[in-house]
Amino acid sequence: MSVMGIIAAIFVFGVGLAWVFSPLFFTRGELGLIAQRKREQDELLTLYERVVMVIRDLDDDFQTGKLPREEYELERDRWTQRGVEILQALETHHDSPLKKSPAKAERDFDDAIEAAIKQYVTSMKG
């Protein structure tokens, strides 16, 4: 066997050992915490993308005359503030745990969208 073959065999053996014994170095709790924090960050990013889409829709509705100026400004300010809160949560996400779970934040977000739609529909009827 050549020297390069021996070195390659030792390398492959070392990688195999590292793979087999890696669970001893990382406990499931640490890996679970890392995965949970990544999920929370992804959920916050999704919420932020939804806020941006709602603001774009509001802008489109105002430009086409579907929304009066007062209602448009009120809703846009509300959604802009929500976007700022989500961005702040994203910035502090790595430093401290979230005060509100992303699942709760998403439910609140959905409730706010439904309330805005309901308010819009009632304003169109009346």
Summary of the structure (lengths in Angstrom):
residues: 126
radius of gyration: 24.9
end to end distance: 88.6
largest distance: 88.6
contacts: 284
relative contact order: 0.09
helix: 85%
strand: 0%
